[in-house]
Amino acid sequence: MSNIEQAVPAIAARVDAPRVPFTVYILAFTILAFTTSEFMVSGLMNDLARDLPATVPAIGYLIAIYALSMVVLAPPSSILLSKVRPKTALLVVSTVFIIGELTATMAPNYAVIVIGRIVTGAAAGTAYGVTISIAARAVPDRARGRAIGIVMGGNTIGTIVGLPVASFLGNAFGWRLAFAFVALLATVALVAAVVCVPGLDPGPPTRLRSELATLKNRSLWLAYSTSGLLIGSVFSIFSYFSPILTQRAGFDQSTVPIILAGYGLACAIGITVVTRLSDSYPLTVAGVGSLIVLSSGLVFLVGDTDPILVLIGAAALGLAGVSLNPAFAVRVMRVGGTSFAVNTVHTSIICFGIFLGATLGGLVIDTSGSVHSVYYLSLALAAAGAITLLPKYRTVREELRTRARSAGRRS
């Protein structure tokens, strides 16, 4: 076969590849703001503990509270909002999020900041389901993984840019400015959504019983379990990055935002790779990711007093932590569809994993008196997540065979 004959199918595939509408990028920016709020506590932990005042585990619980709010309050909110236009749902939850973020900004004590975290968590959890559903409906099925990857890329950019910037602002000018910064980001996202997100039809009306029936699928819950356990493993460590970096590895507090930016860069690399592979190999990506998360936990366990090993472990968590979300989402939607309920429950399960990792991590630290103990928890959760993939081993093999046959035809 000549070079020209080989090039024609590739060129045709590129021309035929669907373009992702600008709406998807607006949704990604919305997720950027929410992600910054969710995780920035890990970079402000020492300042929050000193100012409120509260213990370090109590501050870690702010991440868990946010996640638990997403778990408990987001699914019923999503079902209620499924009766309105997706754009209206997005604007409502964005407004509620801003109110919650401003409440946390002005919190005079720990109790009020907890209230703010509950409100923002509920809004963010609902928004994740709404944005993913809008993105999935905005493109053809064959581009769904790419669109979701772009939306989840907001999560990555929030980690690369938003999280370090918020951490820098908090360390330099006080944690309240960091919370105000996130409220500003969310306001910009809200205005952009008003202008740029189209008013999609809410679709045919669905009954609550129908929505709940969809959630009875066993394969769907197996997919949910993989997502929750692996993310829980990551966040049992990530929730306590600040004390790990400063107390165990010996880094100065001023370097924490820089390391968080490096972690975010690893997330960017990971999500770029995962986005490209998710449409064809969601299970294979999840399997490889589980092995990387396990390896990261082992690196922290044996070398958390070595700065170089800690950086390697952090990079591994970035490559295969939240970066796996597009693959998780594609797997879930193949089994359960693209409804608000399916996607919001998936988000809630992921957030329950975050809650589980952060909460159990705090309990482990309180009980043992050392942050080093959270690595055992991380390894246990990662191993459980890997086990949930074993029933799908044949599907993974089929994905790889399909890839091999495709490569053989191209050659």
C-alpha positions as CSV (number, residue, x, y, z in Angstrom):
1,M,0.0,0.0,0.0
2,S,1.4,3.4,-0.9
3,N,1.9,6.3,1.5
4,I,-0.9,8.2,-0.2
5,E,-3.3,5.3,0.2
6,Q,-2.4,5.0,3.9
7,A,-2.8,8.7,4.5
8,V,-6.3,9.0,3.0
9,P,-8.2,7.2,5.8
10,A,-6.3,9.1,8.5
11,I,-7.1,12.5,6.8
12,A,-10.7,11.5,6.4
13,A,-10.9,10.5,10.0
14,R,-9.6,13.9,11.1
15,V,-12.0,15.8,8.8
16,D,-14.9,13.7,10.0
17,A,-14.0,14.1,13.7
18,P,-16.7,16.2,15.4
19,R,-15.8,19.6,16.8
20,V,-16.4,20.2,20.5
21,P,-18.6,23.3,20.9
22,F,-17.5,26.2,23.0
23,T,-20.2,25.4,25.6
24,V,-18.1,22.4,26.7
25,Y,-15.2,24.8,27.6
26,I,-17.6,27.0,29.6
27,L,-18.6,23.9,31.6
28,A,-15.0,23.1,32.1
29,F,-14.4,26.6,33.6
30,T,-17.3,26.0,36.0
31,I,-15.7,22.8,37.2
32,L,-12.4,24.7,37.6
33,A,-14.0,27.0,40.1
34,F,-15.7,24.2,42.0
35,T,-12.6,22.0,42.1
36,T,-10.5,24.9,43.5
37,S,-13.0,25.2,46.3
38,E,-13.1,21.5,47.0
39,F,-9.4,20.9,47.4
40,M,-7.8,24.2,48.4
41,V,-8.2,23.4,52.1
42,S,-5.3,20.9,51.7
43,G,-3.0,23.8,50.9
44,L,-4.4,26.1,53.7
45,M,-4.6,23.5,56.4
46,N,-2.1,24.9,58.8
47,D,-3.4,28.5,58.5
48,L,-7.0,27.5,59.0
49,A,-6.1,25.4,62.0
50,R,-4.3,28.3,63.6
51,D,-6.9,31.0,62.8
52,L,-10.3,29.3,63.5
53,P,-8.8,27.6,65.7
54,A,-9.1,23.9,65.1
55,T,-6.9,20.7,64.9
56,V,-5.3,19.6,61.6
57,P,-7.7,16.5,61.4
58,A,-10.7,18.8,62.0
59,I,-9.6,21.0,59.1
60,G,-9.1,17.8,57.0
61,Y,-12.8,17.1,57.8
62,L,-13.7,20.2,55.9
63,I,-12.8,18.3,52.7
64,A,-14.8,15.3,54.0
65,I,-17.8,17.5,54.8
66,Y,-17.8,19.1,51.4
67,A,-17.6,15.6,49.8
68,L,-20.3,14.2,52.1
69,S,-22.6,17.1,51.2
70,M,-22.1,16.1,47.6
71,V,-23.0,12.5,48.4
72,V,-26.1,13.2,50.4
73,L,-27.6,16.3,48.9
74,A,-26.6,16.3,45.3
75,P,-28.7,13.2,44.1
76,P,-32.1,14.5,45.3
77,S,-31.3,18.0,44.0
78,S,-30.4,16.5,40.7
79,I,-33.7,14.6,40.4
80,L,-35.6,17.8,41.2
81,L,-33.7,19.8,38.7
82,S,-34.1,17.2,35.9
83,K,-37.6,18.7,35.3
84,V,-36.1,22.0,34.2
85,R,-33.8,23.0,31.3
86,P,-30.2,22.0,31.9
87,K,-29.0,25.6,31.6
88,T,-31.5,26.7,34.3
89,A,-30.2,23.9,36.5
90,L,-26.6,25.0,36.0
91,L,-27.4,28.7,36.8
92,V,-29.3,27.7,40.0
93,V,-26.6,25.5,41.4
94,S,-23.9,28.1,40.4
95,T,-25.7,30.8,42.3
96,V,-26.1,28.6,45.4
97,F,-22.4,27.7,45.2
98,I,-21.4,31.4,45.3
99,I,-23.6,32.0,48.3
100,G,-22.0,29.2,50.1
101,E,-18.5,30.3,49.2
102,L,-19.2,33.8,50.5
103,T,-20.5,32.3,53.7
104,A,-17.3,30.4,54.2
105,T,-15.3,33.6,53.4
106,M,-16.9,35.5,56.2
107,A,-17.0,32.6,58.7
108,P,-16.1,33.8,62.2
109,N,-15.6,30.3,63.5
110,Y,-15.3,26.6,62.5
111,A,-19.1,26.0,62.7
112,V,-20.0,28.7,60.2
113,I,-17.3,27.5,57.7
114,V,-18.8,24.0,58.0
115,I,-22.2,25.5,56.9
116,G,-20.5,27.1,54.0
117,R,-18.8,23.9,53.0
118,I,-22.1,22.0,53.2
119,V,-23.8,24.5,50.9
120,T,-21.0,24.6,48.3
121,G,-20.6,20.9,48.4
122,A,-24.3,20.3,47.6
123,A,-24.2,22.8,44.8
124,A,-20.9,21.5,43.3
125,G,-22.1,17.8,43.4
126,T,-25.2,18.7,41.5
127,A,-23.3,20.8,39.1
128,Y,-20.9,18.0,38.2
129,G,-23.8,15.8,37.1
130,V,-25.4,18.7,35.2
131,T,-22.3,19.7,33.4
132,I,-21.4,16.2,32.4
133,S,-24.9,15.6,31.1
134,I,-24.9,18.8,29.1
135,A,-21.5,17.9,27.6
136,A,-22.6,14.4,26.7
137,R,-25.7,15.8,24.9
138,A,-23.7,18.5,23.1
139,V,-21.6,16.0,21.0
140,P,-22.1,12.8,19.1
141,D,-21.6,9.5,21.0
142,R,-18.2,8.9,19.5
143,A,-16.9,12.2,20.9
144,R,-18.5,11.8,24.3
145,G,-15.3,10.7,26.1
146,R,-13.5,13.7,24.6
147,A,-16.2,16.2,25.7
148,I,-16.2,14.7,29.2
149,G,-12.5,14.8,29.3
150,I,-12.5,18.5,28.5
151,V,-15.1,19.2,31.2
152,M,-13.0,17.1,33.7
153,G,-10.0,19.1,32.4
154,G,-11.5,22.0,34.4
155,N,-10.8,19.8,37.4
156,T,-7.2,19.4,36.3
157,I,-6.7,23.1,35.5
158,G,-8.3,23.9,38.9
159,T,-5.6,21.7,40.4
160,I,-2.8,23.2,38.3
161,V,-3.8,26.8,38.5
162,G,-6.7,27.5,40.8
163,L,-5.5,25.3,43.8
164,P,-1.9,26.8,43.9
165,V,-3.1,30.3,43.3
166,A,-5.7,30.0,46.1
167,S,-3.0,28.4,48.3
168,F,-0.6,31.3,47.5
169,L,-3.2,33.9,48.2
170,G,-4.2,32.2,51.5
171,N,-0.6,31.9,52.7
172,A,0.3,35.4,51.6
173,F,-2.8,37.4,52.6
174,G,-5.0,35.0,54.7
175,W,-7.3,32.1,53.9
176,R,-10.3,34.4,53.5
177,L,-8.9,35.9,50.4
178,A,-8.5,32.4,48.9
179,F,-12.2,31.7,49.5
180,A,-13.2,35.1,48.0
181,F,-11.0,34.3,45.0
182,V,-13.0,31.1,44.4
183,A,-16.3,33.0,44.7
184,L,-15.1,35.4,42.0
185,L,-14.2,32.5,39.7
186,A,-17.6,31.0,40.2
187,T,-19.2,34.4,39.4
188,V,-17.3,34.6,36.2
189,A,-18.4,31.1,35.3
190,L,-22.0,32.0,36.0
191,V,-21.9,35.0,33.7
192,A,-20.2,33.0,31.0
193,A,-22.9,30.3,31.3
194,V,-25.7,32.9,31.0
195,V,-24.2,34.2,27.8
196,C,-22.8,31.0,26.1
197,V,-24.6,27.9,27.3
198,P,-27.6,27.2,25.0
199,G,-31.0,26.5,26.5
200,L,-31.2,22.8,25.8
201,D,-34.6,21.1,26.1
202,P,-34.9,19.1,29.3
203,G,-35.9,16.1,27.3
204,P,-39.0,13.9,27.8
205,P,-40.3,13.9,31.4
206,T,-39.2,11.1,33.6
207,R,-40.8,9.7,36.7
208,L,-38.9,9.3,39.9
209,R,-39.6,5.5,39.7
210,S,-38.0,5.4,36.3
211,E,-34.9,7.3,37.5
212,L,-34.6,4.9,40.4
213,A,-35.1,1.8,38.3
214,T,-32.0,2.8,36.2
215,L,-30.0,2.8,39.4
216,K,-30.8,-0.9,40.1
217,N,-28.3,-2.1,37.5
218,R,-25.6,-4.3,39.2
219,S,-23.0,-3.5,36.5
220,L,-23.6,0.2,37.1
221,W,-22.9,-0.2,40.8
222,L,-19.7,-2.2,40.1
223,A,-18.5,0.7,38.0
224,Y,-19.5,3.1,40.8
225,S,-17.5,1.1,43.3
226,T,-14.3,1.2,41.2
227,S,-14.6,5.0,41.0
228,G,-15.3,5.6,44.7
229,L,-12.6,3.2,46.0
230,L,-9.8,4.4,43.8
231,I,-10.6,8.1,44.4
232,G,-10.8,7.4,48.1
233,S,-7.4,5.9,48.0
234,V,-6.0,9.0,46.4
235,F,-7.6,11.4,48.8
236,S,-6.7,9.5,52.0
237,I,-3.2,10.9,51.1
238,F,-4.0,14.1,49.2
239,S,-6.2,15.4,52.0
240,Y,-3.2,15.6,54.2
241,F,-0.6,16.7,51.7
242,S,0.3,19.8,53.7
243,P,1.4,18.0,56.9
244,I,3.0,15.2,54.8
245,L,5.1,17.7,52.9
246,T,6.0,19.8,55.9
247,Q,6.1,17.4,58.8
248,R,7.3,14.2,57.1
249,A,9.3,15.3,54.0
250,G,10.7,18.5,55.6
251,F,9.5,20.9,52.9
252,D,8.9,24.6,54.0
253,Q,5.3,25.7,54.0
254,S,6.1,28.3,51.3
255,T,6.9,25.5,48.8
256,V,3.6,23.7,49.2
257,P,1.8,25.8,46.5
258,I,4.7,25.0,44.1
259,I,4.4,21.3,44.8
260,L,0.7,21.4,44.4
261,A,1.2,23.1,41.0
262,G,3.5,20.2,40.1
263,Y,0.9,17.7,41.2
264,G,-1.6,19.6,39.0
265,L,0.8,19.3,36.1
266,A,0.9,15.6,36.6
267,C,-2.9,15.6,36.6
268,A,-2.9,17.5,33.3
269,I,-0.6,14.9,31.7
270,G,-2.7,12.1,33.1
271,I,-6.1,13.5,31.9
272,T,-4.7,14.2,28.5
273,V,-3.7,10.6,28.0
274,V,-6.9,9.3,29.7
275,T,-9.2,11.5,27.5
276,R,-7.6,10.1,24.4
277,L,-8.1,6.5,25.5
278,S,-11.4,6.7,27.4
279,D,-13.8,6.2,24.4
280,S,-12.1,3.0,23.4
281,Y,-10.5,1.5,26.5
282,P,-12.2,2.8,29.7
283,L,-11.7,-0.5,31.6
284,T,-8.1,-0.9,30.6
285,V,-7.4,2.7,31.7
286,A,-9.0,2.1,35.0
287,G,-7.0,-1.1,35.5
288,V,-3.7,0.5,34.8
289,G,-4.7,3.5,36.9
290,S,-5.4,1.3,39.9
291,L,-1.9,-0.2,39.7
292,I,-0.3,3.3,39.6
293,V,-2.3,4.4,42.6
294,L,-1.2,1.2,44.5
295,S,2.4,1.9,43.5
296,S,2.1,5.5,44.7
297,G,0.9,4.4,48.1
298,L,3.9,2.1,48.4
299,V,6.3,4.9,47.6
300,F,4.8,7.1,50.3
301,L,4.8,4.2,52.8
302,V,8.5,3.4,52.4
303,G,9.9,6.9,51.6
304,D,7.8,9.8,53.0
305,T,10.8,11.2,54.8
306,D,12.7,11.4,51.5
307,P,11.7,14.6,49.6
308,I,12.5,13.0,46.2
309,L,10.4,9.9,46.8
310,V,7.5,12.1,48.1
311,L,7.6,14.1,44.9
312,I,7.5,10.9,42.9
313,G,4.6,9.6,44.9
314,A,2.7,12.9,44.4
315,A,3.3,12.8,40.7
316,A,2.0,9.3,40.5
317,L,-1.2,10.3,42.3
318,G,-1.6,13.2,39.9
319,L,-1.1,10.9,36.8
320,A,-3.7,8.3,38.0
321,G,-6.0,10.0,40.5
322,V,-8.7,12.4,39.5
323,S,-7.2,12.0,36.0
324,L,-9.1,8.7,35.7
325,N,-12.5,10.4,35.9
326,P,-13.2,10.6,32.1
327,A,-12.6,6.8,31.9
328,F,-14.9,6.2,34.9
329,A,-17.6,8.5,33.4
330,V,-17.5,6.8,30.0
331,R,-17.8,3.4,31.6
332,V,-20.7,4.5,33.8
333,M,-22.6,6.1,30.9
334,R,-22.2,3.0,28.7
335,V,-23.9,1.0,31.4
336,G,-26.4,3.5,32.8
337,G,-27.0,6.2,30.2
338,T,-26.5,10.0,30.3
339,S,-29.3,11.1,32.7
340,F,-28.7,13.7,35.5
341,A,-29.4,11.0,38.1
342,V,-26.9,8.5,36.8
343,N,-24.2,11.1,36.4
344,T,-24.9,12.8,39.7
345,V,-25.0,9.6,41.7
346,H,-21.6,8.7,40.1
347,T,-20.3,12.1,41.2
348,S,-21.7,11.4,44.7
349,I,-20.0,8.0,44.8
350,I,-16.7,9.7,43.8
351,C,-17.3,12.3,46.5
352,F,-18.1,9.5,49.0
353,G,-14.7,8.1,48.2
354,I,-13.2,11.5,48.9
355,F,-15.2,11.7,52.2
356,L,-14.1,8.1,53.1
357,G,-10.5,8.8,52.4
358,A,-10.4,12.2,54.2
359,T,-12.5,11.0,57.2
360,L,-10.8,7.7,57.8
361,G,-7.5,9.4,57.2
362,G,-8.2,11.8,60.0
363,L,-9.3,9.0,62.3
364,V,-6.2,7.1,61.5
365,I,-4.0,10.1,62.3
366,D,-5.9,10.8,65.5
367,T,-5.6,7.2,66.6
368,S,-2.0,6.6,65.6
369,G,-0.6,10.1,66.3
370,S,1.2,10.1,62.9
371,V,0.2,11.1,59.4
372,H,2.4,8.2,58.2
373,S,-0.5,5.7,59.0
374,V,-2.7,7.0,56.2
375,Y,-0.7,5.2,53.6
376,Y,-2.0,1.8,54.9
377,L,-5.5,3.1,54.4
378,S,-4.7,4.3,50.9
379,L,-3.3,0.9,49.9
380,A,-6.3,-0.9,51.3
381,L,-8.7,1.2,49.3
382,A,-6.7,1.0,46.1
383,A,-6.5,-2.8,46.4
384,A,-10.3,-3.0,46.9
385,G,-10.8,-0.8,43.8
386,A,-8.5,-3.0,41.8
387,I,-10.5,-6.1,42.9
388,T,-13.8,-4.6,41.6
389,L,-12.2,-4.6,38.1
390,L,-11.5,-8.4,38.2
391,P,-15.1,-9.4,37.0
392,K,-14.4,-7.2,33.9
393,Y,-11.1,-8.8,33.0
394,R,-12.5,-10.4,29.9
395,T,-13.8,-7.0,28.7
396,V,-10.3,-5.5,29.2
397,R,-8.8,-8.3,27.1
398,E,-11.4,-7.7,24.4
399,E,-10.6,-4.0,24.4
400,L,-6.9,-4.8,23.8
401,R,-7.7,-7.4,21.1
402,T,-9.8,-4.8,19.3
403,R,-6.9,-2.4,19.5
404,A,-4.5,-5.0,18.2
405,R,-6.8,-5.9,15.2
406,S,-7.2,-2.2,14.4
407,A,-3.5,-1.7,14.5
408,G,-3.0,-4.7,12.2
409,R,-5.4,-3.3,9.6
410,R,-3.6,0.0,9.6
411,S,-0.3,-1.7,9.0
